[in-house]
């Protein structure tokens, strides 16, 4: 039985390579691929519960303080994805009855600016400011938009991106 010939072997005159070295090479490549995938998966952020101090948020417009369960969307008012996410959050909040809260926390944000933003988008969601970045630090928020679902027990789960109704509903189930 003949062996495998490396690419370009006919040009260089190299003898055929046996099956054992080729299988060993394939096994090594496979093991390295699995190790690399394990490293990548370990570095990908996964939603996980984090305790949050919801009372640290400054509620705009005289609404009551925020308590669990609630769905918070941390945004930047200049972000176009955040506008889309805010509209979806508002519709999910109305459809499910969950308390939908839009949270802004940039230094330039004020109660008036956030109220104007909510009115311009026609939102019914509660508006809140994270003026001291208390929520952002506690939740390790690194980008916007980020959905923070707080269940009845007060455990919070972060999901980056634009919220969708099934995701919100699943996070709020007891």
C-alpha positions as YAML, in Angstrom:
chain: A
units: angstrom
residues:
- id: 1
  name: UNK
  ca: [0.00, 0.00, 0.00]
- id: 2
  name: UNK
  ca: [1.37, 3.39, -0.91]
- id: 3
  name: UNK
  ca: [1.69, 6.35, 1.48]
- id: 4
  name: UNK
  ca: [0.54, 9.94, 1.32]
- id: 5
  name: UNK
  ca: [2.63, 12.36, -0.66]
- id: 6
  name: UNK
  ca: [3.05, 15.87, 0.76]
- id: 7
  name: UNK
  ca: [1.96, 18.75, -1.45]
- id: 8
  name: UNK
  ca: [4.74, 19.44, -3.90]
- id: 9
  name: UNK
  ca: [6.41, 16.04, -3.24]
- id: 10
  name: UNK
  ca: [6.41, 15.18, -6.92]
- id: 11
  name: UNK
  ca: [8.40, 18.35, -7.61]
- id: 12
  name: UNK
  ca: [10.95, 17.81, -4.85]
- id: 13
  name: UNK
  ca: [11.30, 14.04, -5.20]
- id: 14
  name: UNK
  ca: [10.38, 13.38, -1.54]
- id: 15
  name: UNK
  ca: [9.30, 9.84, -0.66]
- id: 16
  name: UNK
  ca: [5.69, 9.16, 0.39]
- id: 17
  name: UNK
  ca: [4.79, 9.76, 4.06]
- id: 18
  name: UNK
  ca: [3.19, 6.92, 6.02]
- id: 19
  name: UNK
  ca: [-0.29, 7.08, 7.59]
- id: 20
  name: UNK
  ca: [0.93, 7.23, 11.21]
- id: 21
  name: UNK
  ca: [2.69, 10.63, 10.94]
- id: 22
  name: UNK
  ca: [-0.29, 12.09, 9.08]
- id: 23
  name: UNK
  ca: [-2.73, 10.84, 11.74]
- id: 24
  name: UNK
  ca: [-0.50, 12.24, 14.49]
- id: 25
  name: UNK
  ca: [-0.43, 15.61, 12.72]
- id: 26
  name: UNK
  ca: [-4.23, 15.59, 12.29]
- id: 27
  name: UNK
  ca: [-4.71, 14.71, 15.98]
- id: 28
  name: UNK
  ca: [-2.39, 17.56, 16.99]
- id: 29
  name: UNK
  ca: [-4.26, 20.04, 14.83]
- id: 30
  name: UNK
  ca: [-7.59, 18.80, 16.23]
- id: 31
  name: UNK
  ca: [-6.36, 19.16, 19.85]
- id: 32
  name: UNK
  ca: [-5.03, 22.67, 19.17]
- id: 33
  name: UNK
  ca: [-8.34, 23.68, 17.56]
- id: 34
  name: UNK
  ca: [-10.33, 22.43, 20.58]
- id: 35
  name: UNK
  ca: [-7.98, 24.29, 22.96]
- id: 36
  name: UNK
  ca: [-8.35, 27.49, 20.93]
- id: 37
  name: UNK
  ca: [-12.14, 27.18, 20.87]
- id: 38
  name: UNK
  ca: [-12.16, 26.67, 24.66]
- id: 39
  name: UNK
  ca: [-10.17, 29.89, 25.08]
- id: 40
  name: UNK
  ca: [-12.52, 31.81, 22.79]
- id: 41
  name: UNK
  ca: [-15.64, 30.52, 24.57]
- id: 42
  name: UNK
  ca: [-14.14, 31.42, 27.96]
- id: 43
  name: UNK
  ca: [-13.60, 35.02, 26.83]
- id: 44
  name: UNK
  ca: [-17.04, 35.55, 25.26]
- id: 45
  name: UNK
  ca: [-19.27, 37.40, 27.74]
- id: 46
  name: UNK
  ca: [-22.22, 35.34, 28.90]
- id: 47
  name: UNK
  ca: [-25.26, 36.73, 30.70]
- id: 48
  name: UNK
  ca: [-24.97, 36.01, 34.40]
- id: 49
  name: UNK
  ca: [-26.72, 37.24, 37.55]
- id: 50
  name: UNK
  ca: [-25.33, 40.35, 39.25]
- id: 51
  name: UNK
  ca: [-26.74, 42.12, 42.32]
- id: 52
  name: UNK
  ca: [-27.83, 45.69, 41.58]
- id: 53
  name: UNK
  ca: [-28.84, 48.66, 43.71]
- id: 54
  name: UNK
  ca: [-31.91, 49.78, 41.77]
- id: 55
  name: UNK
  ca: [-32.63, 52.54, 44.29]
- id: 56
  name: UNK
  ca: [-29.42, 54.29, 43.17]
- id: 57
  name: UNK
  ca: [-31.17, 55.34, 39.95]
- id: 58
  name: UNK
  ca: [-32.70, 58.82, 39.80]
- id: 59
  name: UNK
  ca: [-36.21, 58.37, 38.36]
- id: 60
  name: UNK
  ca: [-37.30, 61.17, 36.01]
- id: 61
  name: UNK
  ca: [-40.79, 62.65, 36.12]
- id: 62
  name: UNK
  ca: [-41.85, 61.85, 39.69]
- id: 63
  name: UNK
  ca: [-42.49, 58.13, 39.14]
- id: 64
  name: UNK
  ca: [-41.96, 55.73, 42.06]
- id: 65
  name: UNK
  ca: [-38.51, 54.22, 42.71]
- id: 66
  name: UNK
  ca: [-37.57, 51.21, 40.60]
- id: 67
  name: UNK
  ca: [-38.02, 47.80, 42.18]
- id: 68
  name: UNK
  ca: [-37.86, 44.21, 40.95]
- id: 69
  name: UNK
  ca: [-39.01, 42.80, 38.62]
- id: 70
  name: UNK
  ca: [-37.99, 45.26, 35.94]
- id: 71
  name: UNK
  ca: [-36.32, 45.43, 32.56]
- id: 72
  name: UNK
  ca: [-33.74, 48.18, 32.26]
- id: 73
  name: UNK
  ca: [-32.11, 49.35, 29.07]
- id: 74
  name: UNK
  ca: [-28.86, 51.23, 29.54]
- id: 75
  name: UNK
  ca: [-28.39, 53.64, 26.61]
- id: 76
  name: UNK
  ca: [-26.50, 56.56, 25.19]
- id: 77
  name: UNK
  ca: [-28.88, 59.14, 23.70]
- id: 78
  name: UNK
  ca: [-26.59, 59.63, 20.65]
- id: 79
  name: UNK
  ca: [-26.61, 55.91, 19.75]
- id: 80
  name: UNK
  ca: [-28.89, 54.91, 16.84]
- id: 81
  name: UNK
  ca: [-29.01, 51.26, 18.03]
- id: 82
  name: UNK
  ca: [-30.13, 52.57, 21.42]
- id: 83
  name: UNK
  ca: [-33.09, 54.38, 19.84]
- id: 84
  name: UNK
  ca: [-34.17, 51.14, 18.17]
- id: 85
  name: UNK
  ca: [-33.68, 49.21, 21.41]
- id: 86
  name: UNK
  ca: [-35.63, 51.83, 23.39]
- id: 87
  name: UNK
  ca: [-38.62, 51.55, 21.05]
- id: 88
  name: UNK
  ca: [-38.54, 47.74, 21.31]
- id: 89
  name: UNK
  ca: [-38.19, 47.85, 25.08]
- id: 90
  name: UNK
  ca: [-41.17, 50.17, 25.32]
- id: 91
  name: UNK
  ca: [-43.35, 47.87, 23.19]
- id: 92
  name: UNK
  ca: [-42.22, 44.79, 25.15]
- id: 93
  name: UNK
  ca: [-42.98, 46.56, 28.42]
- id: 94
  name: UNK
  ca: [-46.48, 47.43, 27.26]
- id: 95
  name: UNK
  ca: [-47.12, 43.94, 25.87]
- id: 96
  name: UNK
  ca: [-45.86, 42.00, 28.91]
- id: 97
  name: UNK
  ca: [-46.74, 44.42, 31.68]
- id: 98
  name: UNK
  ca: [-43.12, 44.35, 32.87]
- id: 99
  name: UNK
  ca: [-41.71, 47.58, 34.23]
- id: 100
  name: UNK
  ca: [-39.60, 48.93, 31.40]
- id: 101
  name: UNK
  ca: [-36.94, 51.45, 32.43]
- id: 102
  name: UNK
  ca: [-34.70, 53.43, 30.11]
- id: 103
  name: UNK
  ca: [-31.44, 54.35, 31.87]
- id: 104
  name: UNK
  ca: [-28.95, 56.99, 30.72]
- id: 105
  name: UNK
  ca: [-25.71, 57.70, 32.50]
- id: 106
  name: UNK
  ca: [-23.49, 60.00, 30.49]
- id: 107
  name: UNK
  ca: [-22.24, 63.20, 32.20]
- id: 108
  name: UNK
  ca: [-24.15, 65.33, 29.68]
- id: 109
  name: UNK
  ca: [-27.45, 63.61, 30.59]
- id: 110
  name: UNK
  ca: [-29.97, 65.48, 32.68]
- id: 111
  name: UNK
  ca: [-33.55, 64.82, 33.70]
- id: 112
  name: UNK
  ca: [-34.77, 67.38, 31.14]
- id: 113
  name: UNK
  ca: [-32.65, 65.96, 28.32]
- id: 114
  name: UNK
  ca: [-33.80, 62.41, 29.05]
- id: 115
  name: UNK
  ca: [-37.45, 63.51, 29.30]
- id: 116
  name: UNK
  ca: [-37.14, 65.25, 25.92]
- id: 117
  name: UNK
  ca: [-35.52, 62.10, 24.43]
- id: 118
  name: UNK
  ca: [-38.35, 59.89, 25.75]
- id: 119
  name: UNK
  ca: [-41.02, 62.29, 24.49]
- id: 120
  name: UNK
  ca: [-39.39, 62.52, 21.04]
- id: 121
  name: UNK
  ca: [-39.51, 58.72, 20.76]
- id: 122
  name: UNK
  ca: [-43.04, 58.52, 22.20]
- id: 123
  name: UNK
  ca: [-41.92, 56.22, 25.03]
- id: 124
  name: UNK
  ca: [-44.10, 55.17, 27.96]
- id: 125
  name: UNK
  ca: [-41.18, 53.50, 29.75]
- id: 126
  name: UNK
  ca: [-39.90, 54.87, 33.04]
- id: 127
  name: UNK
  ca: [-36.87, 57.11, 32.50]
- id: 128
  name: UNK
  ca: [-33.97, 57.07, 34.95]
- id: 129
  name: UNK
  ca: [-30.50, 58.53, 35.33]
- id: 130
  name: UNK
  ca: [-27.46, 56.67, 36.59]
- id: 131
  name: UNK
  ca: [-25.64, 59.88, 37.46]
- id: 132
  name: UNK
  ca: [-22.88, 58.31, 39.54]
- id: 133
  name: UNK
  ca: [-22.52, 55.28, 37.26]
- id: 134
  name: UNK
  ca: [-23.50, 53.10, 40.23]
- id: 135
  name: UNK
  ca: [-25.57, 50.72, 38.10]
- id: 136
  name: UNK
  ca: [-23.03, 50.71, 35.28]
- id: 137
  name: UNK
  ca: [-20.20, 49.77, 37.64]
- id: 138
  name: UNK
  ca: [-22.22, 47.17, 39.56]
- id: 139
  name: UNK
  ca: [-23.41, 45.53, 36.34]
- id: 140
  name: UNK
  ca: [-20.02, 45.88, 34.58]
- id: 141
  name: UNK
  ca: [-21.68, 47.59, 31.62]
- id: 142
  name: UNK
  ca: [-19.08, 48.14, 28.92]
- id: 143
  name: UNK
  ca: [-21.18, 49.00, 25.86]
- id: 144
  name: UNK
  ca: [-24.65, 50.15, 24.90]
- id: 145
  name: UNK
  ca: [-27.36, 49.22, 24.42]
- id: 146
  name: UNK
  ca: [-27.42, 46.67, 27.22]
- id: 147
  name: UNK
  ca: [-30.55, 45.05, 28.55]
- id: 148
  name: UNK
  ca: [-30.59, 44.39, 32.29]
- id: 149
  name: UNK
  ca: [-33.41, 42.07, 33.33]
- id: 150
  name: UNK
  ca: [-34.04, 42.04, 37.08]
- id: 151
  name: UNK
  ca: [-36.17, 39.10, 38.21]
- id: 152
  name: UNK
  ca: [-38.50, 38.96, 41.22]
- id: 153
  name: UNK
  ca: [-35.65, 37.86, 43.48]
- id: 154
  name: UNK
  ca: [-33.55, 40.86, 42.45]
- id: 155
  name: UNK
  ca: [-31.04, 38.89, 40.38]
- id: 156
  name: UNK
  ca: [-29.96, 40.75, 37.27]
- id: 157
  name: UNK
  ca: [-28.96, 39.33, 33.92]
- id: 158
  name: UNK
  ca: [-27.21, 41.40, 31.23]
- id: 159
  name: UNK
  ca: [-27.79, 40.95, 27.54]
- id: 160
  name: UNK
  ca: [-25.95, 43.17, 25.05]
- id: 161
  name: UNK
  ca: [-27.73, 44.26, 21.90]
- id: 162
  name: UNK
  ca: [-31.28, 45.09, 20.92]
- id: 163
  name: UNK
  ca: [-33.87, 43.42, 23.16]
- id: 164
  name: UNK
  ca: [-36.43, 41.11, 21.62]
- id: 165
  name: UNK
  ca: [-39.68, 40.11, 23.21]
- id: 166
  name: UNK
  ca: [-38.95, 36.34, 23.73]
- id: 167
  name: UNK
  ca: [-35.63, 37.15, 25.40]
- id: 168
  name: UNK
  ca: [-37.23, 39.60, 27.80]
- id: 169
  name: UNK
  ca: [-40.09, 37.26, 28.61]
- id: 170
  name: UNK
  ca: [-37.70, 34.37, 29.31]
- id: 171
  name: UNK
  ca: [-35.58, 36.47, 31.66]
- id: 172
  name: UNK
  ca: [-38.60, 37.58, 33.69]
- id: 173
  name: UNK
  ca: [-40.16, 34.15, 34.24]
- id: 174
  name: UNK
  ca: [-40.17, 33.05, 37.91]
...
